[in-house]
C-alpha cells in the first residue's frame, strides 16, 4: 500500500503508520480480523478487532481509489491531455470528490448546451471572453454570426454556456462551494403530495424543518431523505445564490484578472447560470450525500453495537427447555428440547380465548415438564406473550423451573427460511419458530447467526443506509462475537462454524461432513484431515475452536496451537505436566511472563496465554436472569403518569432506548431522559435486553406512544 494512504489512515484513526502498514501486510497474507486482533498483537500494537476492521475497510476503499485513478489517468492519456502536474495531482489525491473534480473536465460528455455551442464553432469566442482578450463582446461575437448561429445574442449565449460549464467543472470552484454549503442549513418543506397523503403524517415533524447540516442528527436526516424519496418532502440546502455567485466571480477574477465592464457582464451572467443550473444541484447533491454517509456510519454503528449486545446476550446453557410460541386464536405452539437443543416433542395448547381450554392446557404443560425433565421455559415476547407468561406462572410448577420471556423477532423469518427447512424438513413453520425461541434462550449466539440481522428488530433506518457498508459491519460484528466466545467444534452447526475465522460456508460444510463420518474431532490437529482445509485456514481458525474432553487440554482453550511449545516449556520449568498447569491459577501465578518473551511471542501474547491457562475456555457472556413485568399493567389505558415500572431494553437508537414494559407498545426513553446531564448517548448508558426501572412521563393514547424516564436501579 502506498505511503500516502498509510499516513492518511493512521491520521484518521489516531494510530501509528507502522500499525496500519503491518495490518495491511497481514490482510494481504490472508489473515482475518479476529486472528490479527487476537494472535498478532505485537504486529498491531494491541489494536482491537474494531480498529483492525476499520483499517481493513479503509485499505479496501483506497485500493478501489487506486483502480479508479488508473482508469482516469488512462482516459486522460488517451485524449493526449495528461500533463505531469495533473498526473501528480491525481496520484496524490486522497478524497474521492476531489479526484472526480480533477477528472470532470475530461469525462466523456453527453449532449449539453456547452457541447452544442462548441459544435457551432463558438469555443474561440468563449476563450476570448474567458481570458479577457476582448473589451467589446458584441463586436467580437459578430464574427461568429453564420450557419447555425443566427445572431450576436445567439453567439454570446453559446459562449456563456461554454463558460458556465467550464466554471462548473473547475475543481477549485467546486471545492470552494462545498466549503460554503457544508456550513449552511439543510431544510425540508412538504410537497403537495405530502399535504394530502395519509402516509406522510409520520413525517409531519419535517414539513417545515431546518437545521445546520453539520449538526443534524442521523435519524433526522435519514427520515427526511426517505420522505423525499417517497415524494412527500423537498430537501435542499439554503445556500445564498448571490453570495455564491460573488465568490465564484471573485475567484475567477483572482485567476484571470478583472475583465472590462462589458466582458465582465458576460462572465457574470455565465457565473450566475453556472451556479443556478449546474453547480447548485450538483453541490447540493454531493453535500447531502456526504451528510448521508455520516448518518449511515452513525446508524450502522448503532446497529452493529445492538447486534453485538444481542448476540452476546446471556445464555442459560445446556438445559432441558420447553419453548412456547404464544398465540390467541391459533393457540400456543409448545416444543420440548433436550440439553443439546434437539426436538423431543411438540404440541399445541389453547389457554386463551376464543378457545380457552385452560384446564387442558395446564395439564399438558405440567405433564410435559415432568415427562421431559424441563429445567427452563422460554416464552416468546410477541402477541399473547405477556398473557402466556402469566398463565404458565400460575400452573404451579416446581419453583426450580425458571421462566424467561424471549424476544421472538426473526423467529418467523427463520422458520420460513432455507436454514429452517433444512434443519426441520418434516415440521411446519410453527414448530420451527418455537424451536428457535427455545434455542436462542439456550445459546443466543448459536441460534441468531441463522437469521438475517436486519430481521432482529434492532437498530434504526437499516433499510435506508448503505447496504454494502451495513453488510460489512454486521458480518464483522457476527464474526467478532463468534470468535470472542469460541465454538465447540464437535457440536456447532455449519451456520455457526462459517463465522469462525478463516472458515466460511464451504469449509464449514466440509467440517460437519467430516465430523459426521469420523464421529467427531478428538484434537485440533485432526482438522488438517478435512478436505480443502489447508495450512492457512488451520492457522486462522484453530485458536477459536474448542474440543471438550480432548487429550490435550489446550485444545479446549483459546491458546493457539502455534503457542503449544511455549506452554510445554512453562510446564517443564514448573516440573508439572501440561494437564496439571491448565486451569491451575496457583501454578500460573508462579510464571513470570517476561521469562518467556522472545521470537514471535511478545509480552502481550504471553500475558494472554497465561490468562487463558488460568481460566481456559472462559465464556465472556454473563449468566441469564429471570424477569417479571408489573402485575397490574396489561393495556396502555392502565398507565398513569408517574408510575414506576420494570422493563426490558429492546432497542437502542441514536435518539433513545425502546423499553418493553409488558404491553403491545414499547415505551421510549428519550436520550434527554436517561439521568445524564445533557443529551446522553443511549448505547453508552444502556445495553440491549438490560433490565431497567422506568417512570412513565407521558401517555399518548391517540398515537399509542409512551414516554419514559430512566430511574436508577
C-alpha positions, 0 to 999 in steps of 0.5 A: 500500500502506498505511503500516502494512504498509510499516513492518511489512515493512521491520521484518521484513526489516531494510530501509528503508520507502522500499525496500519502498514503491518495490518495491511501486510497481514490482510494481504497474507490472508489473515482475518480480523479476529486472528490479527486482533487476537494472535498478532498483537505485537504486529498491531500494537494491541489494536482491537478487532474494531480498529483492525476492521476499520483499517481493513475497510479503509485499505479496501476503499483506497485500493478501489481509489487506486483502480479508479485513478488508473482508469482516469489517468488512462482516459486522460492519456488517451485524449493526449491531455495528461500533463505531469502536474495533473498526473501528480495531482491525481496520484496524490489525491486522497478524497474521492470528490476531489479526484472526480473534480480533477477528472470532470473536465475530461469525462466523456460528455453527453449532449449539453448546451456547452457541447452544442455551442462548441459544435457551432464553432463558438469555443474561440469566442468563449476563450476570448471572453474567458481570458479577457482578450476582448473589451467589446463582446458584441463586436467580437461575437459578430464574427461568429454570426453564420450557419447555425448561429443566427445572431450576436445574442445567439453567439454570446449565449453559446459562449456563456454556456461554454463558460458556465460549464467550464466554471462548473467543472473547475475543481477549485470552484467546486471545492470552494462551494462545498466549503460554503454549503457544508456550513449552511442549513439543510431544510425540508418543506412538504410537497403537495403530495405530502399535504394530502397523503395519509402516509406522510403524517409520520413525517409531519415533524419535517414539513417545515424543518431546518437545521445546520447540516453539520449538526443534524442528527442521523435519524433526522436526516435519514427520515427526511431523505426517505420522505423525499424519496417517497415524494412527500418532502423537498430537501435542499440546502439554503445556500445564498445564490448571490453570495455564491455567485460573488465568490465564484466571480471573485475567484475567477477574477483572482485567476484571470484578472478583472475583465472590462465592464462589458466582458465582465457582464458576460462572465457574470451572467455565465457565473450566475447560470453556472451556479443556478443550473449546474453547480447548485444541484450538483453541490447540493447533491454531493453535500447531502450525500456526504451528510448521508454517509455520516448518518449511515456510519452513525446508524450502522454503528448503532446497529452493529453495537445492538447486534453485538449486545444481542448476540452476546446476550446471556445464555442459560446453557445446556438445559432441558427447555420447553419453548412456547410460541404464544398465540390467541386464536391459533393457540400456543405452539409448545416444543420440548428440547433436550440439553443439546437443543434437539426436538423431543416433542411438540404440541399445541395448547389453547389457554386463551380465548376464543378457545380457552381450554385452560384446564387442558392446557395446564395439564399438558404443560405440567405433564410435559415438564415432568415427562421431559425433565424441563429445567427452563421455559422460554416464552416468546415476547410477541402477541399473547406473550405477556398473557402466556407468561402469566398463565404458565406462572400460575400452573404451579410448577416446581419453583426450580423451573425458571421462566424467561420471556424471549424476544421472538423477532426473526423467529418467523423469518427463520422458520420460513427460511432455507436454514429452517427447512433444512434443519426441520424438513418434516415440521411446519413453520410453527414448530420451527419458530418455537424451536428457535425461541427455545434455542436462542434462550439456550445459546443466543449466539448459536441460534441468531447467526441463522437469521438475517440481522436486519430481521432482529428488530434492532437498530434504526433506518437499516433499510435506508443506509448503505447496504454494502457498508451495513453488510460489512459491519454486521458480518464483522460484528457476527464474526467478532462475537463468534470468535470472542466466545469460541465454538465447540467444534464437535457440536456447532452447526455449519451456520455457526462454524462459517463465522469462525475465522478463516472458515466460511460456508464451504469449509464449514460444510466440509467440517460437519461432513467430516465430523459426521463420518469420523464421529467427531474431532478428538484434537485440533490437529485432526482438522488438517484431515478435512478436505480443502482445509489447508495450512492457512485456514488451520492457522486462522481458525484453530485458536477459536475452536474448542474440543471438550474432553480432548487429550490435550487440554489446550485444545479446549482453550483459546491458546493457539496451537502455534503457542503449544511449545511455549506452554510445554516449556512453562510446564517443564520449568514448573516440573508439572505436566501440561494437564496439571498447569491448565486451569491451575491459577496457583501454578500460573501465578508462579510464571513470570511472563517476561521469562518467556518473551522472545521470537514471535511471542511478545509480552502481550501474547504471553500475558494472554496465554497465561490468562487463558491457562488460568481460566481456559475456555472462559465464556465472556457472556454473563449468566441469564436472569429471570424477569417479571413485568408489573402485575397490574399493567396489561393495556396502555389505558392502565398507565398513569403518569408517574408510575414506576415500572420494570422493563426490558431494553429492546432497542437502542437508537441514536435518539433513545432506548425502546423499553418493553414494559409488558404491553403491545407498545414499547415505551421510549426513553428519550436520550434527554431522559436517561439521568445524564446531564445533557443529551446522553448517548443511549448505547453508552448508558444502556445495553440491549435486553438490560433490565431497567426501572422506568417512570412513565412521563407521558401517555399518548393514547391517540398515537399509542406512544409512551414516554419514559424516564430512566430511574436508577436501579 
